[in-house]
Amino acid sequence: MSAPQLVVHRDKQLMAQAAAARLITKIVDAQAARGSASVVLTGGRNGNGLLAALAAAPARDAIDWSRLDLWWGDERFLPEGDAERNVTQAREALLDSVPLNPSRMHPMPASDGPYGNDADTAATAYARELAAAAGPEDHGDVPTFDVLMLGVGPDTHVASLFPEHPGVRETERTVVGVHGAPKPPPTRISLTLPAIRAAREVWLLAAGEDKANAARIALSGAGEIQAPAAGAYGRARTLWLLDSAAASQLPRGLYPPASP
């Protein structure tokens, strides 16, 4: 478990640009060290804002996109191509404009895919895909992701793990179907906390005044069942990337004066 580090930016646009630059560096470094990189994407306004900033960054061409594996932390269980699906939004923001290797892009199943409208079977299939990609060096059923990104919801949810819901209590499975989610759509697929914690680095993104209370709760010692964001951490590093509005309820001593 790595203790959280905080970086607070002046506004959400600067946060997205800085996070995109940070991600480019991390991917390039991983590819230089091991030949490839593995990243887990998140949806929502902060995740999509980061991808849009990455698309606009000239340094994006430093990435060898053909040697990048992309996974998702969660997905809305909707038909393929639905505008609300995280993968659809990621394609529009960035992915359709870069030369990815299609075999290294791993979207979660859609509700009109081979598993029909059975989210639990679809989740099991995604867990098998993760396990197949894991090597002996990963010591588990998921690859050791270089960076796993998560948006933080106003209720402290991350991925589709909501406070007090069954998914956040899962300790064995790496992927679960989510039913009756308090945020529409009610049916989803999500990585679990054990899968999230397999990442070398976990980045939690929060921008906006509506995220301030969630950041305060998650960073004040709350339990992960009541505040799932508190249970999201990486093996080597846990990084909270916030704008000043999302950090407005945090004690100033939690983050360094050098934060821009």
Backbone torsions as a table, in degrees:
resi	resn	phi	psi	omega
1	MET	NA	131.1	178.4
2	SER	-107.3	135.9	178.4
3	ALA	-67.0	142.8	-177.4
4	PRO	-68.1	140.1	170.9
5	GLN	-110.7	144.3	-176.5
6	LEU	-118.6	138.4	169.7
7	VAL	-128.5	123.8	-177.4
8	VAL	-113.2	124.6	-179.6
9	HIS	-105.7	160.7	-174.5
10	ARG	-61.9	-41.9	-178.7
11	ASP	-149.6	173.5	-173.6
12	LYS	-68.7	-30.4	178.9
13	GLN	-67.4	-44.8	178.0
14	LEU	-65.3	-38.1	178.1
15	MET	-60.6	-45.1	-179.7
16	ALA	-63.6	-42.9	-179.4
17	GLN	-66.2	-42.9	-179.6
18	ALA	-68.0	-39.1	178.5
19	ALA	-65.7	-38.9	177.7
20	ALA	-62.6	-43.7	178.2
21	ALA	-63.3	-40.2	178.6
22	ARG	-63.9	-40.1	-178.9
23	LEU	-68.8	-41.1	176.7
24	ILE	-56.3	-47.8	-179.5
25	THR	-60.4	-43.9	-178.0
26	LYS	-64.6	-42.4	179.9
27	ILE	-65.7	-46.0	-179.3
28	VAL	-62.0	-42.2	179.1
29	ASP	-63.7	-42.2	179.6
30	ALA	-65.2	-41.0	179.5
31	GLN	-66.4	-36.4	177.7
32	ALA	-67.2	-35.8	-176.3
33	ALA	-81.0	-38.4	-171.1
34	ARG	-127.2	-2.1	178.7
35	GLY	92.5	-20.3	179.3
36	SER	-151.1	171.4	178.2
37	ALA	-138.6	157.0	-178.3
38	SER	-134.4	124.7	-175.2
39	VAL	-131.5	140.3	174.4
40	VAL	-107.1	122.9	-177.1
41	LEU	-91.1	156.8	174.7
42	THR	-124.8	154.1	178.1
43	GLY	-96.7	-153.7	180.0
44	GLY	79.3	175.2	-173.5
45	ARG	-67.3	-33.8	-179.6
46	ASN	-76.3	-40.9	177.2
47	GLY	-64.3	-43.4	178.8
48	ASN	-70.8	-32.5	175.8
49	GLY	-63.5	-39.7	176.9
50	LEU	-64.0	-44.2	-179.5
51	LEU	-64.3	-38.3	177.8
52	ALA	-65.7	-38.8	177.4
53	ALA	-66.2	-36.8	177.8
54	LEU	-66.3	-39.9	178.9
55	ALA	-61.2	-32.7	-177.3
56	ALA	-88.2	-6.1	-175.3
57	ALA	-85.3	123.2	178.0
58	PRO	-57.5	-30.6	-177.9
59	ALA	-70.1	-6.7	179.7
60	ARG	-60.1	-25.1	-178.8
61	ASP	-72.6	-8.3	174.9
62	ALA	-73.7	-19.5	179.1
63	ILE	-78.9	136.0	168.6
64	ASP	-87.7	95.0	-173.3
65	TRP	-64.5	-23.3	-179.5
66	SER	-73.9	-14.1	-179.2
67	ARG	-114.2	33.5	180.0
68	LEU	-121.7	124.2	172.9
69	ASP	-93.7	130.7	179.6
70	LEU	-118.0	128.9	176.9
71	TRP	-123.2	173.4	177.5
72	TRP	-125.5	143.5	178.7
73	GLY	-77.9	-29.8	176.6
74	ASP	-162.8	169.7	179.8
75	GLU	-153.4	145.7	172.2
76	ARG	-78.6	127.0	-174.1
77	PHE	-81.8	82.3	-176.0
78	LEU	-130.3	169.3	-178.8
79	PRO	-62.9	152.9	176.7
80	GLU	-53.4	133.2	178.6
81	GLY	84.8	-5.2	178.0
82	ASP	-58.8	137.9	-176.1
83	ALA	-63.7	-20.0	-178.8
84	GLU	-88.5	-9.4	179.5
85	ARG	-72.0	140.8	-179.4
86	ASN	-60.3	-39.1	-178.4
87	VAL	-67.7	-35.4	177.4
88	THR	-62.4	-45.3	-179.5
89	GLN	-67.8	-36.4	178.4
90	ALA	-66.8	-37.6	177.0
91	ARG	-61.7	-44.6	-178.9
92	GLU	-66.7	-39.1	-176.5
93	ALA	-73.7	-35.5	-173.0
94	LEU	-151.4	-48.9	-160.7
95	LEU	-63.9	-32.6	179.4
96	ASP	-72.0	-9.4	-176.4
97	SER	-106.4	5.2	179.4
98	VAL	-127.1	152.7	-173.6
99	PRO	-82.9	68.5	177.9
100	LEU	-71.7	153.0	169.1
101	ASN	-83.9	114.6	-175.6
102	PRO	-55.3	-31.0	-178.4
103	SER	-73.3	-11.9	-179.6
104	ARG	-106.5	11.1	174.5
105	MET	-105.4	126.8	-168.6
106	HIS	-125.3	72.7	176.6
107	PRO	-70.6	153.0	175.1
108	MET	-74.3	153.0	-176.5
109	PRO	-60.4	151.9	176.6
110	ALA	-96.7	164.8	-176.9
111	SER	-73.3	-12.0	174.9
112	ASP	-110.1	21.4	179.7
113	GLY	-88.9	-161.6	-173.9
114	PRO	-65.7	-15.9	-178.7
115	TYR	-102.8	8.8	178.9
116	GLY	59.1	-143.6	-177.0
117	ASN	-95.2	25.0	179.6
118	ASP	-94.9	93.9	-176.3
119	ALA	-65.4	-31.8	-178.3
120	ASP	-69.1	-42.0	177.0
121	THR	-66.7	-39.0	177.1
122	ALA	-62.5	-39.8	178.0
123	ALA	-64.2	-41.2	178.1
124	THR	-62.8	-38.4	178.6
125	ALA	-64.5	-40.5	178.8
126	TYR	-67.5	-35.9	176.1
127	ALA	-62.0	-39.2	177.2
128	ARG	-64.9	-39.0	179.3
129	GLU	-64.6	-40.9	176.2
130	LEU	-63.1	-45.1	-178.8
131	ALA	-62.5	-37.3	179.9
132	ALA	-67.1	-27.6	-179.7
133	ALA	-85.5	-12.0	-179.1
134	ALA	-79.7	139.3	177.8
135	GLY	-105.0	173.9	179.5
136	PRO	-57.0	-31.3	-178.3
137	GLU	-72.6	-11.9	-177.3
138	ASP	-85.2	-17.5	175.0
139	HIS	54.3	41.2	179.4
140	GLY	176.8	-169.2	-174.3
141	ASP	-96.5	10.9	174.3
142	VAL	-138.1	153.0	174.3
143	PRO	-62.8	156.8	173.8
144	THR	-83.3	91.5	-177.5
145	PHE	-61.1	141.1	176.0
146	ASP	-69.7	-45.2	177.9
147	VAL	-139.8	131.9	173.2
148	LEU	-121.3	119.8	-176.5
149	MET	-103.5	142.5	-179.7
150	LEU	-136.9	133.5	166.2
151	GLY	-81.9	148.7	178.5
152	VAL	-106.6	122.4	179.5
153	GLY	-80.2	161.7	178.4
154	PRO	-59.0	-21.7	178.0
155	ASP	-96.7	10.9	-178.2
156	THR	77.7	9.8	178.5
157	HIS	-72.2	150.4	172.1
158	VAL	-131.1	150.8	-170.1
159	ALA	49.6	-129.9	171.4
160	SER	-118.1	41.8	174.8
161	LEU	-101.9	107.5	-174.5
162	PHE	-102.7	151.6	-179.5
163	PRO	-52.2	130.7	175.1
164	GLU	69.9	-1.0	179.8
165	HIS	-79.9	158.6	-177.5
166	PRO	-56.2	-38.0	-175.6
167	GLY	-59.0	-34.9	-176.9
168	VAL	-75.3	-14.1	178.6
169	ARG	-91.3	-7.0	-175.4
170	GLU	-67.3	129.5	-178.9
171	THR	-118.8	-9.1	-175.7
172	GLU	-111.0	-52.8	-176.0
173	ARG	-74.6	152.2	179.4
174	THR	-94.0	-22.6	-179.1
175	VAL	-138.7	139.1	179.4
176	VAL	-134.7	153.0	166.4
177	GLY	-80.4	139.9	-178.8
178	VAL	-113.9	128.8	-177.8
179	HIS	-125.0	141.4	178.7
180	GLY	68.3	33.9	178.1
181	ALA	-60.9	140.5	-179.8
182	PRO	-70.7	-10.9	178.3
183	LYS	-114.7	128.7	-178.3
184	PRO	-67.4	151.4	-6.4
185	PRO	-73.6	155.9	-173.2
186	PRO	-73.3	-20.9	-177.9
187	THR	-107.3	129.0	-173.7
188	ARG	-146.5	174.0	171.1
189	ILE	-126.5	140.2	-175.9
190	SER	-146.9	144.1	163.1
191	LEU	-63.8	154.0	176.1
192	THR	-98.1	172.0	178.8
193	LEU	-60.9	-40.2	176.2
194	PRO	-58.1	-38.2	178.4
195	ALA	-69.3	-40.9	178.7
196	ILE	-60.5	-40.8	-176.2
197	ARG	-74.6	-3.9	174.8
198	ALA	-76.7	-15.2	-176.5
199	ALA	-71.7	145.9	171.7
200	ARG	-61.9	-47.8	179.9
201	GLU	-128.2	134.4	172.6
202	VAL	-113.6	125.5	177.9
203	TRP	-111.7	125.3	176.8
204	LEU	-106.2	124.6	-174.6
205	LEU	-106.8	129.1	178.2
206	ALA	-147.4	121.5	177.2
207	ALA	-137.8	139.5	178.3
208	GLY	109.5	149.4	-178.2
209	GLU	-62.0	-29.0	-178.8
210	ASP	-70.5	-9.2	177.8
211	LYS	-100.3	-3.9	-173.3
212	ALA	-63.4	-44.8	-178.4
213	ASN	-67.3	-39.0	178.7
214	ALA	-62.6	-43.9	178.5
215	ALA	-62.1	-42.6	-180.0
216	ARG	-61.6	-46.2	-178.6
217	ILE	-64.2	-49.0	-174.9
218	ALA	-65.1	-30.1	-177.0
219	LEU	-97.6	8.9	-178.1
220	SER	-110.0	16.9	176.2
221	GLY	94.3	15.1	178.8
222	ALA	-66.9	155.3	177.1
223	GLY	-78.4	153.8	-174.8
224	GLU	-71.1	-24.1	178.0
225	ILE	-68.5	-42.6	178.9
226	GLN	-81.5	-28.2	-177.8
227	ALA	-138.4	85.0	-175.1
228	PRO	-52.6	-33.1	179.4
229	ALA	-59.5	-27.0	179.4
230	ALA	-69.8	-20.8	-179.4
231	GLY	-97.2	5.3	-179.3
232	ALA	-97.3	110.9	178.9
233	TYR	-151.3	155.5	-177.9
234	GLY	-98.0	166.2	179.4
235	ARG	-66.3	-43.1	-176.1
236	ALA	-104.8	-30.1	-174.7
237	ARG	-157.3	140.7	172.7
238	THR	-124.6	117.6	-171.7
239	LEU	-121.7	122.1	172.9
240	TRP	-97.2	121.9	178.2
241	LEU	-111.3	113.6	-173.7
242	LEU	-128.3	159.7	165.6
243	ASP	-98.9	172.3	-173.2
244	SER	-62.9	-30.3	179.3
245	ALA	-67.8	-43.9	-179.9
246	ALA	-68.8	-25.5	-179.9
247	ALA	-91.5	3.3	-169.2
248	SER	-66.1	-20.4	179.4
249	GLN	-101.0	3.0	-179.7
250	LEU	-87.6	145.0	172.1
251	PRO	-61.1	135.2	-176.6
252	ARG	-59.9	-25.4	179.7
253	GLY	-70.0	-10.7	179.4
254	LEU	-73.6	-23.9	-178.9
255	TYR	-132.4	150.6	-171.1
256	PRO	-70.2	150.2	178.2
257	PRO	-58.2	-22.0	-177.1
258	ALA	-75.1	-10.3	179.2
259	SER	-57.7	128.3	-175.5
260	PRO	-72.6	NA	NA
